[in-house]
């Protein structure tokens, strides 16, 4: 099939087992999506409006919230629409677009977590130099680098995939993922495979950097009670977020590459959904609960909103 002639239509087979209970799945998915949008947007507004939160750590956390909305929005609208349809199809252009946004989300998430590790390392291991290292200009540069570097990684991968000649249209997933499309190729995929290993090496290097950073952070934290408290308040949420995201992503990649057969369809769906659903939903909950300043501002905002609504009701 030449991708440049008649546009290819992919058939997504991941929802074949959900036909009987699709109304329940739709209601559950819609609620989770709306909750994800609400809590992420609430915390983004809090960080933006509260000047006391305009510090490196909170700005990186806010970036996670923005990226989480992007990742969730790349997944939920399509699957919610498919749950109300008897045919689960997506156009070639739509498939590439969904893959592009999902990979941009993944790369941006990982790079943000890497810079957060650097920020925590500087704050705990080099407290006297921290404000000279993590200046406002440096934070802005790192955030811009996060989005642009992730965009570059995604663009190269999408370009290589779009050049493949495909000889199939069946995808055993509930959304488009790059490896599932590459497996349909009847042309040489050497360039795509090599680029995949380059990306793997790049993000493995980031993982090694994070591990080394936290070895130094833990050593420094053991020296005093103050540093231990700082570690529990600021580093533990980051570690939970990092662990959740990486394990779910790794399992999904392994299952996509090596898991075959209809018997593993439910497992592939769960693992594939987990890294798109859980981090955007869990991150704001983790940071909203563990970070004292964010939690107090969130409670204040909800209290003011509740009081305003109560005043309107009483006046009415």
Secondary structure, DSSP 8 states (H G I E B T S, - for coil): --TTSS--EEEE-TTGGGSTTHHHHHHHHHHHHHHHHHHHHHHHHHHHH-GGG-SHHHHHHHHHHHHHHHHHHHHHHHHHHHTT-SS-EEEHHHHHHHHHHHHHHHHHHHHHHHHHHHHHHHHHH-TTTHHHHS-HHHHHHHHHHHHHHHHHHHHHHHHHHHTS-B---EESSSS--HHHHHTTB-S--HHHHHHHHHHHHHHHHHHHHHHHHHHHHHHHHTT-HHHHHHIIIIIHHHHHHHHHHHHHHHHHHHHHHH--SGGGHHHHHHHHHHHHHHHHHHHHHHHHHH-HHHHHHHHHHHHHHHHHHHHHHHH-
